[in-house]
Amino acid sequence: MPLSPNKSRAGVLAAMLLLLAAGRAAADTPADFARRFDAEARKLDPGQGDASAARGERFFKDPHGGEWSCSSCHTANPLQTGRHATTGKTIAPLAPAANAGRFTSPAKVEKWFRRNCKDVLSRECTPAEKGDVLAYLRSLQ
């Protein structure tokens, strides 16, 4: 017996809601990204040690021979709101402790690391550099 149009729509809507809920439940966490960056770094260099918050802090604050550092826009305290050095646009805090939405979307994490590393380093960050920066940001409370 075929379903009525209303029952079909209700079933489709229910399935969509379940998929949305499953997507939220499967959201990535900063710890997930830390594990990925460590695994990627070890693939490139099997002798690579664990990510370091101390290295990450130095990396974050160092201008790397250019004009900008990560802290140029994200401030020396990533628990605070930043401001883009050129546009003046407000930037939400980068540290996960101050902004629970940070480091939860693979597409956004890759997009912003790629863009910001190119601005600061004139190249993409290595997985080890990403891991160190994330270790630093996760250490902040």
C-alpha positions in Angstrom: 0.0 0.0 0.0 1.6 3.4 -1.0 2.1 6.0 1.6 0.1 9.2 1.5 2.0 12.4 0.5 1.9 13.6 4.1 3.3 10.4 5.5 6.1 10.4 2.8 7.0 14.0 3.7 7.0 13.2 7.4 9.3 10.2 6.8 11.7 12.3 4.8 11.7 15.1 7.4 12.3 12.6 10.2 15.2 11.1 8.2 16.7 14.5 7.6 16.4 15.4 11.3 18.2 12.2 12.3 21.0 12.9 9.8 21.4 16.4 11.2 21.5 15.1 14.8 24.0 12.5 13.8 26.2 15.1 12.2 26.2 17.2 15.3 26.9 14.2 17.5 29.9 13.4 15.3 31.4 16.9 15.4 35.1 17.0 15.7 36.8 18.3 18.8 40.1 20.1 19.3 41.5 16.8 20.7 40.5 15.0 17.4 42.4 17.5 15.4 45.4 17.2 17.7 45.5 13.5 17.1 45.2 14.0 13.4 48.0 16.5 13.2 50.3 14.3 15.4 49.5 11.3 13.1 50.2 13.3 9.9 53.4 14.7 11.4 54.6 11.2 12.3 53.8 10.0 8.8 56.1 12.6 7.4 58.8 12.1 10.1 58.5 8.9 12.1 60.9 10.4 14.7 58.5 13.3 15.3 57.8 13.8 19.0 54.5 14.9 20.5 53.2 18.4 19.8 54.5 21.0 22.2 52.5 23.9 23.7 55.8 25.8 24.3 56.8 25.5 20.6 53.3 26.4 19.7 53.4 29.5 21.7 56.7 30.6 20.2 55.4 29.8 16.7 52.1 31.8 17.4 54.0 34.9 18.6 57.0 34.9 16.2 56.7 37.0 13.0 58.8 34.4 11.1 60.8 37.0 9.4 57.8 38.9 8.0 55.6 41.6 9.4 52.9 39.4 10.8 52.6 36.7 13.4 49.5 34.8 14.4 49.2 37.1 17.4 49.1 40.1 15.0 45.4 39.4 14.5 44.5 36.9 17.3 46.3 38.9 20.0 49.0 37.7 22.3 46.2 36.2 24.4 44.1 34.0 22.1 41.4 33.8 24.9 40.5 37.4 23.9 38.8 38.8 20.8 41.2 39.7 18.1 41.1 42.2 15.2 42.4 41.6 11.7 45.6 43.7 11.2 44.5 45.0 7.8 40.7 45.1 7.7 40.0 45.7 11.3 37.4 43.0 11.3 36.7 41.5 14.7 37.9 37.9 15.2 36.3 35.7 17.8 38.7 34.2 20.4 40.9 31.4 18.9 41.4 29.4 22.0 38.9 26.6 22.4 38.4 27.4 26.1 37.0 30.8 25.1 35.2 29.8 21.9 33.8 26.3 21.9 33.1 26.5 18.2 36.8 26.6 17.3 38.4 23.4 15.9 35.1 21.6 15.3 34.9 21.6 11.5 37.6 20.0 9.3 36.8 22.3 6.4 37.1 25.4 8.5 40.2 24.2 10.3 42.0 23.4 7.0 40.8 26.6 5.3 42.0 28.9 8.1 45.3 27.2 8.7 46.0 27.3 5.0 45.0 31.0 4.6 46.7 32.2 7.8 49.9 30.2 7.4 50.3 31.6 3.9 49.8 35.2 5.3 52.3 34.7 8.2 54.8 32.2 6.6 54.2 32.6 2.9 53.6 28.9 2.8 51.3 26.3 4.3 52.0 25.1 7.9 53.3 21.6 8.4 51.2 19.1 10.4 53.8 19.4 13.2 53.4 23.2 13.3 49.6 22.9 13.3 49.9 20.4 16.1 52.2 22.7 18.2 49.9 25.7 17.7 46.8 23.6 18.7 48.7 22.2 21.7 49.3 25.8 22.8 45.7 26.9 22.2 44.4 23.9 24.1 46.7 24.7 27.0 45.0 28.1 27.6 42.3 28.3 30.2 
